[in-house]
């Protein structure tokens, strides 16, 4: 439910609202990869680089796919 609301806000470019909903989704399910990714992207779009960095690091810890890990590291380095 929170993830869907977050996606709607993200699509409407309401990144502050999106980040809040994605954070709630992650609180309910800490292994929810897509919620972590969208939360990090929302923070990045808001210019909250420190929060984005922490969200990407959390995502990196739970991601097992090596290709995705490389992409996440690249995004972290862009911050």
C-alpha positions in Angstrom: 0.0 0.0 0.0 2.7 2.5 1.0 4.8 1.5 -2.0 1.9 2.1 -4.4 1.2 5.5 -2.9 4.9 6.3 -3.1 5.0 5.4 -6.8 2.0 7.7 -7.4 3.7 10.6 -5.7 7.0 9.9 -7.5 5.1 9.9 -10.9 3.6 13.2 -10.0 7.1 14.5 -9.1 6.1 14.9 -5.4 9.4 13.5 -4.2 9.0 14.6 -0.6 5.7 12.6 -0.3 7.2 9.7 -2.3 10.2 9.5 0.0 7.9 9.4 3.0 5.8 6.6 1.6 8.8 4.6 0.5 10.3 5.0 4.0 7.1 3.6 5.5 7.2 0.6 3.0 10.8 -0.1 4.0 9.9 0.1 7.7 7.3 -2.6 7.1 9.6 -4.7 5.0 13.3 -4.0 5.3 14.1 -6.3 2.4 11.8 -4.5 -0.1 14.4 -3.7 -2.8 12.2 -1.5 -5.0 11.1 0.6 -2.1 14.7 1.2 -1.1 15.7 2.1 -4.6 12.8 4.5 -5.1 13.4 6.1 -1.7 17.0 6.7 -2.6 16.1 8.2 -5.9 13.5 10.4 -4.2 16.0 11.7 -1.8 18.5 12.3 -4.6 15.9 14.3 -6.6 15.3 16.4 -3.5 19.0 17.1 -3.2 19.2 15.2 0.1 22.4 13.5 -0.9 23.3 12.3 2.6 19.9 10.5 2.9 20.2 9.2 -0.6 23.7 7.8 0.2 22.4 6.0 3.3 19.4 4.6 1.3 21.6 3.4 -1.5 24.0 1.8 1.0 21.1 -0.1 2.7 20.0 -1.2 -0.8 23.5 -2.4 -1.5 23.6 -4.5 1.6 20.4 -6.4 0.7 21.0 -6.7 -3.1 22.5 -10.0 -4.2 22.6 -9.3 -8.0 26.2 -8.2 -8.9 25.0 -6.1 -11.9 22.6 -4.2 -9.6 25.4 -3.8 -7.0 27.6 -2.2 -9.6 24.8 0.2 -10.6 24.2 1.1 -7.0 27.9 1.7 -6.4 27.9 4.0 -9.4 25.0 6.0 -8.1 26.7 6.3 -4.7 29.8 7.6 -6.4 27.7 10.3 -8.2 26.5 11.7 -5.0 
